[in-house]
Amino acid sequence: MHKRFAVLFGFVPWMVFSELYASTTKEIIEASLAALATMVILDWHQLKKGFWLPLASAIYFILVALNGIFDFFPWAITHPAAVINLALAIIVWFSLIMKRPFTLQYAREEVGVAFWKSPLFIKTNYYLTLMWAIMMTVSALPSVFIPEKIYANSWFWGYVFNTACLGLAFFLNKKMQGWIIGWNFWSNVRKLPPVNSPYLEGGHKPVLDEVELYDLQVIGEIPKQLNGQYLRNGPNPYFTPYTYTYPIDGDGMIHRISIKDGKVSYKNAFVKTNGLQAELKAGKALYGGIALPIPPDPKYVKTDETGKSSASIHIVKWGNNLLALYETTPAYLLDNNLATIGEFQPDGRDSPFNVNAHHRVDPKTGQVYMFIYNTYGVPLTLYVFNQDYQLIKSVDVEKPQNTMIHDFLITENYIIIFDMPAIFNVAGNDGSEPFFAFYPDRSVTIILVKRSDYSISRIENISSFFVYHFVNAYEEDNKIIFDMVLHKKLNLNQALNENENNIPPSLYRGSIDLETLHYQHKCLCDSLIVEFPSYNLDYCAQKYQFAYLVAKKPDNAGGFNLLIKYDLVNNKFIYTDFGVDTEIGEATFVTMRDSSNDEDDGYLVLFVYCKSSDYSDFVVLSAKNMQEIARVKLPRRVPHGLHGSWIATK
């Protein structure tokens, strides 16, 4: 039985009872038994669960049968239409009086348990039950005021009117859900002040046009062996949002620099997600963002959506296409001309496939490791793809809470997940808890998953911290060594600069003793605020020496303007200072290992934003000495983004 029709089936026994009921004892008992039999067939699942409507209906049919035998209420026998209609209306009204609206039980069959205590979910079902109560009362009134003989012999009152009331109630049961959800969304939006975020201004200010530019001016000389594409993703809201939490909200926009034989071109394009297409059709923003995590108006979007899948965090090569990634929602496939193909559905699946923003590729095996965390339900799932991008393994990881996990690590033998106290309070939240919050008084757990058999070990009770981005990890002397940008706390909108206690994120080295499972970490550099680490991806899961990070000095209140090369072996660094008038984004390492065996033989490519001109440049540096080699002048601003990839031309 389709859950959508469960409420309607709850009324079918009443139709059977009404059709068979007559004034003789035998007919009363037969009608009651037929109604009870129909209920067992259609509503047995609901009866076992104690649903109010079938349970109260069953009690009513039994009482009617007893009344037919013992005649303790003669009026009910001689006025069946009034009794039947009034009884049904009273059952529905009584469920409201008892604060157990009967539609709530049916709605729980369609909605995950995580939302059962949601104020909107409960409010919606009070309104729906009230509507049913009113319609059942309207259906009952003619049987009360019209004489029984006239009513019983009237085809209109006995059939057409009652059927029309029931049909209208069923129609409104579906429509009203959308009306209430839409009303709730827009009434909440109207209460909000105009959005005011520094992440919608300056170097973050969105661009709305999609352009393609050729033969761009190059200062210096593009290295001859540097042929390929640099792609960078980032949040770029098309419509002015109602709330804006960076870096979670916004629409994905891909910026591409193409290089061929020293010639450079630029192209940008929105990732045309389902959410963005709905907004373009409506001509306005339709989602509340993570700061207003309520369902959008189903008049414009699918009713099972709460947030927008913006595909705005990362962009990677995926077979012959590109994959735009986000958090907890479907990734989107793009072709090589940046046209959106659609939601990511690997292996011929008939439904979208959720993956997270970061992945790791083992250069020795070609295997691709990905994961997804969920805001409710199964908290974490790991995925393994082979070198042909076919899914070969998925592993659900149980843990006590649903948490935000942005990045992870792999080594030769392990997958390493840091479960930090950035917690989603979705399941069972009655509105008293924030949708998402960081709890500094709770601990971190490290989850070690063996790549050979996917067995799991845990290291618990580690003092709290948060990591957006890890650099790399490897095994040495029965230890796992890894590097990360550690935040003492997580505070969205400030997380990439400082947290609420003004403690900046710093580069740390951690280690795990695989014999004792002892964990420790230490700060490598506290003189600079750092984020967005990168490294030579050919060294993923292997011992490596260099990490590259965007940085700024503690007295710089603006964005990142330094790019550092950190020598993890000798614990020292050099950096390039782009100047106080500039802000930079993540640098991507482009390997040139074909020409030497040096880890740092390659280039760093990135976008650099000039605050005074409001234009951006594309810059190429030597990864060895951090000196600028070439600068491509762009006649526009490229808004600050998040993560990017280099795809070499074969």
C-alpha positions in Angstrom: 0.0 0.0 0.0 1.4 3.4 -1.0 2.0 5.5 2.1 0.4 8.5 0.5 -3.0 6.7 0.4 -2.8 5.3 3.9 -5.1 8.1 5.3 -7.6 7.5 2.6 -7.6 3.7 3.3 -8.3 4.5 6.9 -11.8 5.7 5.8 -12.6 2.8 3.5 -14.0 0.6 6.4 -16.4 3.4 7.2 -17.6 3.4 3.5 -18.2 -0.4 3.8 -20.0 0.0 7.1 -22.2 2.8 5.8 -23.1 0.8 2.7 -24.1 -2.4 4.5 -25.7 -0.9 7.7 -29.4 -1.5 8.2 -31.7 -1.5 11.2 -31.9 -5.3 11.9 -29.6 -6.9 14.3 -28.3 -9.3 11.7 -27.5 -6.5 9.3 -25.9 -4.3 12.0 -23.6 -7.2 13.0 -22.8 -8.0 9.4 -21.9 -4.4 8.6 -19.7 -4.2 11.7 -17.9 -7.4 10.9 -17.4 -6.4 7.3 -15.9 -3.0 8.4 -13.6 -4.8 10.9 -12.5 -7.3 8.2 -11.8 -4.4 5.7 -9.8 -2.7 8.4 -7.7 -5.8 9.1 -7.0 -6.1 5.4 -6.2 -2.4 4.7 -5.1 -1.0 8.0 -3.5 -3.9 9.9 -0.1 -2.2 9.9 -1.6 0.9 11.4 -3.7 -1.1 13.9 -0.6 -2.9 15.2 1.1 0.5 15.7 -1.9 1.8 17.6 -2.9 4.5 15.0 -5.7 6.6 16.4 -8.1 6.4 13.4 -8.3 2.6 12.9 -8.1 1.9 16.6 -11.0 4.3 17.5 -12.9 3.1 14.4 -12.5 -0.6 15.5 -13.8 0.3 19.0 -16.8 2.1 17.4 -17.7 -0.8 15.1 -17.6 -3.2 18.1 -19.8 -0.9 20.1 -22.3 -0.7 17.2 -22.4 -4.5 17.0 -23.1 -4.7 20.7 -25.7 -2.1 20.5 -27.4 -4.0 17.7 -27.6 -7.1 20.0 -28.5 -5.5 23.3 -30.3 -2.3 22.0 -29.0 -0.1 24.9 -29.1 3.0 22.6 -32.1 2.7 20.3 -31.8 6.1 18.7 -28.5 5.1 17.2 -30.2 2.2 15.4 -32.9 4.3 13.9 -30.6 7.2 12.9 -27.6 5.4 11.3 -26.5 8.1 9.0 -26.2 10.8 11.7 -24.4 8.4 14.1 -21.9 7.2 11.5 -21.0 10.7 10.3 -21.0 12.2 13.7 -18.9 9.4 15.1 -16.3 9.9 12.5 -16.1 13.6 13.1 -15.9 13.1 16.8 -13.0 10.6 16.5 -11.1 13.2 14.4 -11.9 16.1 16.8 -11.0 14.0 19.8 -7.6 13.3 18.4 -7.0 17.0 18.4 -8.3 17.4 21.9 -6.0 14.7 23.1 -3.1 16.4 21.3 -2.6 13.3 19.1 -3.6 14.6 15.7 -4.4 11.5 13.7 -2.6 12.6 10.6 0.7 12.9 12.6 0.9 9.1 12.8 0.5 8.7 9.1 2.9 11.5 8.4 5.6 9.7 10.4 5.4 6.8 8.0 6.6 9.1 5.2 9.2 11.2 7.1 12.4 10.0 8.8 12.3 9.7 12.6 14.8 12.6 12.7 12.1 15.1 11.9 9.3 13.7 14.2 9.9 16.4 16.8 10.3 19.2 14.3 8.0 22.1 15.3 7.0 22.6 11.6 6.2 18.9 11.2 4.0 18.9 14.3 2.3 22.2 13.4 1.6 21.0 9.9 -0.2 17.9 11.2 -2.3 19.9 13.7 -3.5 22.0 10.8 -4.2 18.9 8.6 -6.1 17.2 11.3 -8.1 20.3 11.9 -9.0 20.4 8.2 -10.1 16.7 8.4 -12.2 17.5 11.5 -13.9 20.4 9.8 -14.6 18.4 6.6 -16.0 15.4 8.6 -18.2 17.8 10.5 -19.5 19.4 7.3 -20.2 15.9 6.0 -22.1 15.1 9.2 -24.3 18.2 9.4 -26.9 17.2 6.7 -27.5 13.9 8.5 -28.2 15.8 11.7 -30.7 18.3 10.3 -32.3 16.4 7.4 -34.9 13.8 8.5 -33.6 10.3 8.5 -36.0 9.0 5.9 -35.3 11.8 3.4 -31.5 11.5 4.0 -31.4 7.7 3.7 -33.3 7.9 0.3 -31.3 10.8 -1.1 -28.6 9.7 -3.5 -27.0 13.2 -3.3 -26.8 13.5 0.5 -26.0 9.8 1.1 -23.3 9.4 -1.6 -22.4 12.5 -3.6 -22.0 15.0 -0.8 -20.1 12.6 1.6 -17.9 11.4 -1.3 -17.2 15.1 -2.2 -16.3 16.0 1.4 -13.9 13.0 1.6 -12.4 13.7 -1.8 -11.9 17.4 -1.0 -10.3 16.5 2.4 -7.9 14.1 0.7 -7.0 16.7 -1.9 -6.4 19.4 0.7 -4.4 16.9 2.8 -1.7 17.0 0.1 -2.1 20.6 -0.9 -2.2 22.1 2.6 1.2 20.5 3.4 2.7 22.6 0.6 0.8 25.7 1.6 1.9 25.5 5.2 5.5 24.7 4.4 5.6 27.6 1.9 3.9 30.0 4.3 6.3 29.0 7.0 9.3 29.6 4.7 8.2 33.0 3.5 7.0 34.2 6.9 10.5 33.3 8.3 12.2 35.0 5.4 10.2 38.2 5.9 11.4 38.5 9.5 15.0 38.5 8.5 17.0 41.7 8.2 18.8 42.3 4.8 21.7 40.0 4.5 25.0 41.6 5.5 28.1 39.5 5.0 31.7 40.4 4.3 31.7 37.3 2.2 29.5 39.0 -0.3 31.7 42.0 -0.8 35.2 42.8 -2.1 37.0 39.8 -3.4 34.1 37.6 -2.5 31.5 39.6 -4.4 29.7 37.3 -6.8 29.8 37.7 -10.6 26.6 36.8 -12.5 27.8 36.6 -16.1 29.4 33.7 -17.8 32.1 34.7 -20.3 34.8 33.2 -22.4 38.0 35.2 -23.0 40.9 34.4 -25.4 44.5 35.4 -25.9 44.9 37.0 -22.5 47.8 39.2 -21.7 50.8 37.3 -20.1 53.5 39.1 -18.1 56.5 36.9 -18.1 56.5 33.6 -19.9 54.3 30.5 -19.4 56.6 27.4 -19.1 56.5 25.4 -22.3 55.7 22.1 -20.5 52.7 23.7 -18.7 49.8 22.7 -20.9 46.4 21.9 -19.5 43.5 23.4 -17.5 43.3 24.9 -14.0 39.8 24.7 -12.7 38.6 26.3 -9.4 35.2 26.0 -7.7 33.6 28.3 -5.2 30.4 29.7 -3.8 28.9 32.4 -6.0 25.2 33.1 -5.2 23.2 34.1 -8.3 20.4 35.7 -6.3 20.8 37.7 -3.1 20.5 35.2 -0.4 18.3 35.6 2.7 21.1 34.4 5.0 24.7 33.7 4.0 27.1 31.4 5.8 30.5 31.1 4.2 31.8 28.7 2.9 28.6 26.6 3.0 26.0 28.6 1.1 26.0 29.9 -2.4 25.9 28.5 -6.0 28.8 26.6 -7.5 30.8 28.5 -10.2 33.7 27.0 -12.1 36.5 29.3 -13.2 38.8 27.7 -15.8 42.2 28.8 -17.1 43.2 26.9 -20.3 46.9 27.0 -21.4 48.2 25.7 -24.7 51.7 26.5 -26.0 51.9 29.7 -24.0 48.4 31.0 -25.0 45.9 31.5 -22.2 42.1 31.6 -22.2 39.5 32.0 -19.5 36.0 30.6 -19.1 33.5 30.6 -16.2 30.2 28.8 -15.7 27.6 28.2 -13.0 27.0 24.6 -12.0 23.4 24.3 -13.0 22.1 22.4 -10.0 18.4 21.5 -9.6 18.2 24.2 -6.9 19.8 26.9 -9.1 17.5 26.0 -12.0 14.5 26.2 -9.8 15.6 29.7 -8.6 16.3 30.9 -12.1 12.8 29.8 -13.1 11.3 31.5 -10.0 13.5 34.6 -10.4 14.5 34.7 -6.7 16.3 32.8 -4.0 14.3 29.8 -2.7 16.5 28.4 0.1 17.2 29.7 3.6 20.8 28.5 3.9 22.4 26.7 6.8 21.4 29.6 9.1 17.7 29.0 8.2 17.5 25.2 7.8 13.8 25.0 7.0 12.1 23.3 4.0 11.7 25.7 1.0 8.4 26.4 -0.6 7.3 23.2 -2.5 5.6 25.4 -5.0 9.0 25.9 -6.5 11.1 22.9 -5.4 10.8 19.2 -4.5 9.1 18.7 -1.1 11.9 16.4 0.2 14.5 19.2 0.0 15.7 21.3 2.9 18.9 22.8 1.6 20.3 23.4 -1.8 22.9 21.1 -3.3 25.1 23.8 -4.7 28.1 21.7 -5.8 30.3 24.7 -4.9 33.3 23.4 -3.0 35.6 21.4 -5.3 36.0 20.4 -8.9 37.9 17.3 -10.0 38.5 15.2 -13.1 36.2 12.1 -13.2 36.9 9.9 -16.2 36.2 11.9 -19.3 34.1 14.5 -17.4 34.4 16.8 -14.4 32.8 16.4 -11.0 31.7 19.4 -8.9 31.5 18.5 -5.3 29.7 19.7 -2.2 28.8 18.3 1.3 26.2 15.7 2.2 24.4 16.1 -1.2 24.8 14.8 -4.8 27.8 15.9 -6.8 27.2 17.1 -10.3 28.8 15.9 -13.5 30.0 18.6 -16.0 31.4 18.1 -19.5 34.7 19.5 -20.6 33.1 22.7 -21.8 31.7 23.3 -18.2 28.2 22.4 -19.3 26.2 20.7 -16.5 25.3 17.1 -17.3 23.3 16.4 -14.1 23.5 14.7 -10.8 26.3 12.2 -10.2 24.9 8.6 -10.7 27.8 6.2 -11.0 27.4 2.6 -12.2 24.1 3.3 -13.9 22.3 4.0 -10.7 18.8 5.4 -11.0 19.2 7.9 -8.1 21.7 10.6 -7.2 24.8 9.6 -5.4 25.9 11.7 -2.4 29.6 12.3 -1.9 31.7 14.8 0.1 33.9 17.6 -1.1 37.3 15.9 -0.7 38.7 12.7 -2.2 42.1 10.9 -2.1 43.7 9.0 -4.9 46.4 6.4 -4.2 49.0 7.0 -7.0 50.2 3.4 -6.7 46.9 1.6 -7.2 44.8 4.4 -8.8 42.0 3.7 -6.3 39.9 6.7 -5.4 38.6 7.1 -1.9 35.6 9.2 -1.1 33.1 9.5 1.8 29.8 11.1 2.8 28.6 12.2 6.2 24.9 12.7 6.7 23.1 15.2 8.9 20.8 12.4 10.1 20.5 8.7 9.6 23.6 6.7 8.7 26.3 9.1 10.0 29.2 8.1 7.7 29.8 6.0 4.6 33.2 5.4 2.9 33.4 4.7 -0.8 36.2 3.1 -2.9 36.4 3.4 -6.7 38.9 1.7 -8.9 41.1 3.5 -11.4 38.3 3.3 -14.0 36.0 5.2 -11.6 33.8 2.2 -10.9 32.5 1.9 -7.3 34.0 -1.3 -5.8 33.2 -0.9 -2.1 31.0 1.0 0.3 31.4 0.8 4.1 28.9 2.3 6.6 30.6 3.5 9.8 28.5 3.7 12.9 29.1 6.4 15.4 27.0 8.0 18.1 26.4 11.4 16.5 26.0 13.0 13.0 29.0 15.3 12.6 30.5 17.5 10.0 33.6 15.9 8.4 35.1 17.9 5.6 38.3 16.1 4.8 40.1 12.8 5.6 43.4 11.0 5.0 44.7 7.7 3.6 48.0 5.9 4.1 49.2 2.7 2.5 47.2 0.6 4.9 44.6 2.9 6.5 41.7 5.3 5.9 41.8 7.9 8.7 38.6 9.8 9.8 38.6 12.5 12.4 35.2 12.6 14.1 35.1 16.1 15.7 32.3 17.7 17.8 30.8 19.7 15.0 27.4 18.2 15.5 24.1 18.3 13.5 21.1 18.3 15.9 18.5 17.0 13.4 17.3 13.8 14.9 14.6 14.4 17.5 15.3 18.2 17.6 12.1 20.0 18.8 13.7 23.4 18.1 15.4 23.8 21.4 18.8 22.9 19.9 20.6 24.6 17.0 20.6 22.8 13.8 24.4 22.7 13.8 26.9 23.7 16.5 30.4 23.1 17.6 30.7 21.7 21.2 34.2 22.5 22.6 33.5 20.5 25.8 33.2 17.3 23.8 36.0 15.1 22.6 37.5 14.0 19.2 37.5 10.4 18.1 39.9 9.1 15.4 38.5 6.3 13.3 41.1 4.0 11.6 39.8 1.8 8.8 42.0 -0.9 7.4 42.1 -0.8 3.7 42.7 -4.5 3.5 39.5 -5.7 5.3 37.8 -2.5 6.4 38.0 -3.4 10.0 37.7 -0.4 12.3 39.7 0.8 15.4 39.0 3.9 17.4 41.0 6.4 19.4 38.7 8.2 21.8 38.7 11.0 24.3 41.0 13.4 22.5 40.6 17.1 23.5 38.4 19.0 21.1 39.6 20.8 18.0 38.4 21.1 14.4 40.2 20.5 11.1 38.8 21.6 7.7 41.9 20.5 5.8 44.5 17.9 6.1 47.7 17.9 4.1 48.8 14.3 3.7 49.6 11.2 5.8 52.1 8.3 5.6 53.3 5.3 7.7 56.8 5.1 9.2 58.2 3.0 12.0 54.7 1.6 12.8 53.3 5.1 13.2 51.0 7.2 11.1 52.4 10.7 10.5 50.2 13.4 9.1 49.9 17.2 8.8 46.8 19.4 9.2 45.6 22.9 9.7 44.1 22.8 13.2 41.4 25.2 14.5 40.9 25.3 18.3 37.2 25.8 17.6 34.9 26.0 14.7 32.9 29.1 14.1 31.4 29.4 10.6 31.9 32.7 8.8 35.2 33.2 10.7 36.6 29.7 10.5 39.1 30.4 7.7 40.6 33.4 9.6 40.1 33.0 13.3 37.7 31.6 15.8 35.6 33.4 18.4 38.5 33.4 20.9 40.8 35.0 18.4 43.0 31.8 18.1 44.1 31.5 14.5 44.4 28.2 12.7 47.9 26.9 12.5 49.9 24.1 10.9 50.2 21.0 13.1 51.9 17.6 12.8 50.2 14.6 14.4 51.1 11.0 14.9 49.4 7.8 15.8 51.3 4.9 17.3 49.7 1.8 15.6 50.8 -0.5 18.4 49.5 1.5 21.4 47.0 3.7 19.5 48.5 6.7 21.3 47.7 10.0 19.6 49.6 13.3 19.8 50.1 16.5 17.9 52.2 19.6 18.0 52.2 23.0 16.4 54.8 23.5 13.7 54.2 27.2 13.0 52.3 29.7 15.1 53.8 32.8 13.6 51.4 32.8 10.6 47.7 32.2 10.2 47.4 29.5 7.5 44.7 27.5 5.6 44.1 25.7 2.3 47.1 23.3 2.3 48.2 21.6 -0.9 51.1 19.3 -1.8 52.4 17.2 -4.7 49.6 14.7 -5.2 52.0 12.1 -6.6 53.0 11.6 -2.9 49.6 10.9 -1.5 49.8 8.3 1.3 53.6 8.4 1.0 56.4 10.1 2.9 56.7 13.7 1.6 58.6 16.8 2.5 56.7 19.9 1.3 53.4 21.5 2.0 52.1 24.8 0.4 49.6 27.0 2.3 48.0 30.3 2.0 48.9 32.5 5.0 48.8 35.9 6.5 50.5 37.6 9.5 48.4 37.8 12.7 48.2 41.7 12.5 46.6 41.4 9.0 42.8 41.9 9.4 42.2 41.2 5.7 42.4 38.1 3.6 45.4 35.8 2.9 48.2 37.5 1.0 51.2 35.1 1.6 51.9 31.8 0.0 54.3 29.6 2.0 56.3 26.5 1.2 56.8 24.6 4.4 59.7 22.1 4.7 58.3 19.4 7.0 61.6 17.6 7.3 63.7 20.6 8.3 60.8 22.5 10.0 61.3 25.8 8.1 59.6 27.7 5.4 59.9 30.3 2.7 57.1 32.4 1.3 56.0 34.8 -1.4 54.4 38.0 -0.2 51.9 39.3 -2.8 51.4 42.6 -1.0 48.9 44.3 1.2 46.7 45.2 -1.7 46.1 41.6 -2.7 44.2 38.5 -1.5 45.0 35.0 -2.7 43.2 31.7 -2.8 44.3 28.1 -2.6 47.4 27.2 -4.7 47.3 24.0 -6.7 50.6 22.1 -7.3 51.3 21.1 -10.9 53.8 18.3 -11.0 56.7 18.1 -13.5 58.2 14.8 -12.2 58.9 13.7 -15.8 61.8 16.1 -15.8 63.4 15.1 -12.4 62.8 13.0 -9.3 62.5 16.0 -7.0 59.2 16.3 -5.1 59.1 20.0 -5.6 59.8 20.0 -9.3 56.7 21.7 -10.5 54.6 24.9 -10.4 52.0 26.5 -8.2 49.0 28.1 -9.9 46.4 30.3 -8.3 44.2 33.3 -8.6 45.3 36.6 -7.0 42.8 39.4 -6.4 43.8 43.1 -6.4 41.6 45.1 -4.0 42.3 48.5 -5.5 41.6 47.5 -9.1 38.9 44.9 -8.3 40.5 42.7 -10.9 42.2 39.3 -10.6 45.3 37.7 -12.1 46.2 34.1 -12.7 49.8 33.5 -11.4 52.3 30.8 -12.0 55.2 30.3 -9.5 58.1 27.9 -9.3 57.4 25.4 -6.5 61.1 25.2 -5.9 62.0 28.8 -5.1 58.5 30.3 -4.8 59.4 32.9 -7.4 56.8 34.2 -9.8 57.2 33.0 -13.4 54.2 34.3 -15.2 51.1 36.4 -14.5 48.0 36.4 -16.7 46.0 39.6 -16.6 42.2 39.0 -16.3 39.9 41.8 -17.3 37.5 40.9 -14.4 37.3 39.8 -10.8 37.4 36.1 -10.1 35.6 35.9 -6.7 37.5 34.0 -4.0 36.7 30.3 -4.1 37.6 27.1 -2.4 39.3 24.2 -4.1 40.6 23.5 -7.6 42.5 21.0 -9.8 45.0 20.9 -12.5 44.2 18.7 -15.5 47.2 18.2 -17.7 46.8 17.9 -21.5 48.1 14.5 -22.6 
